[in-house]
Each structure stands twice: as C-alpha cells, then as structure tokens.
Amino acid sequence: MCIRDSPTPALTVVIFSLLVSSGLGSAAAGRLTAHLESRLIKILGCVAMLATLLGLVLASLLTALVWLPLPLKALITVALIAPLGFVMGMPFPSGLRRLEQWHPPSVRWAWALNAAASVLGSVCALVSAIYLGLVETMIIGSLFYLAALAVVARVHTGESPAPQPGANRVVLAS
C-alpha cells in the first residue's frame, strides 16, 4: 500500500489543524473581557452554526475536488477546519472563568464533566456516524451546540449570588 493511499496524512492534517486552531481560540478567549465575552460567545455560536451548515453544502463540492494533489487538499482542509476550531476553543475557557468568579469550587466539577463529555461525545458521534451517516451526525452535533448556546444565553451568573449551604442542599466548600 502506498503512502498516498493511506488515511494517515489526511487524518494528521485534520487533527493538527483542529488542535492548533482550538488552542489559539482558547488563548484568544483568555484575553476577552467579561463584557465582550458574553456577546462574543453568542456571535461565535451563530457563526459556528452557519459554518456547520456551510460544511454540509461543501461536502458535495469537495467530493468533486478529490482529484487535487495532496498538499492542496491539505491546505483546503486547514482553511475549512481552522476557523471552526478557533471558535470551538473559546467557550470552555470562557465558561470556566465565569464559573470561577461565581463559584470557584465548581471549577473542578466542570473539568470532570468536560472529560466525561469528551469521551462519551466521541463514542456517541462514532456510533451515530456508523448508523445514521456523517451528515446526520453533523446535524445532531450542531443541534447540541445550539442547545448549549441557548443555555449560555439564558444564564446570568453575575446577577445571582453563589449557592449557599442549607437544608436539602449540598454546596462544595472552597
């Protein structure tokens, strides 16, 4: 089997561009002020949704470009994935910063839930892609991102006090 027939170079380009661009998005999210952050998260969520829909349209176009040489296909892949990765890198650090200001002990739980969701989400996406198809899996993923965006848009942590211990209530201690 020739290296050109191997999926390894393409997979390497996809993973590398996604990791680098999401890391840059996380770094950019760290520089945002809280005022800009809430507005920008909503805008970036909408951009991500539009980009996902555009990706569905581009899937058929890219099938026609399969004859292109590998380096050009790699550049096209990076150009399509990097903006989405950048946007995907922003919500978690922004959410952690908001949570740390509101209730610092909950940050540990957020990290644990992120790890569990990453593992479960990737398995569910794989199963969904096998049984439903890639396009349907992308649509389902987009709907989950839209639901998360709706939650972020409705939650205003700055206006309410942090939870306090009381009857029938367990609150993590600092």
Steps between C-alpha positions, in 0.01 A plus 500: 500500500633840400521790748270702273228236549537509877257713704781598738611828330142628473419402857819667621409824322147498642604429859798737493302791355212443743729484804706806403199713405300406812805578713522842337129548566553413867784750521285768338214426741738562790561855379135597474334714759183371664286760322629408156508133586126444543418686181779332306402151614152550357637635173758223469234238573292632213806506275578140594145395414518675163841347435364154574217551253753631248708189565204283407472684169875483443504122551354445155730760345809345658410162356554652157846623606633159598739500201707789644856431619547418869670830602218705350238280667686550830488879458128490423444280805686739729312799352166332572582357844707777660220760535268242656775377733571859605134554589477160675800589720331802657196385700668274758760747631238777495258284693769401750581864563132585558459196727812585699369851566162367604589183694869396499459146642281407203793537258626153595161354409502687170834341408371155594179547300700626203716187506198270527312686226804484270522124531127433483449754222765348277359151548145622432618688189674187372194282557276765346723530193499123451125455536361833378771645273746788519260773390242398758771486767610853412141621524456334841828654620388841378175465690692422819717809447184706441349365824819588690491848349138541616602405855791746498274775369250445782741460793603824672735404782606854583154594621445216746702416810700180524309207653508471877468182710161438652236238566492237224780680317860392461750764393865431436732674745798703392 
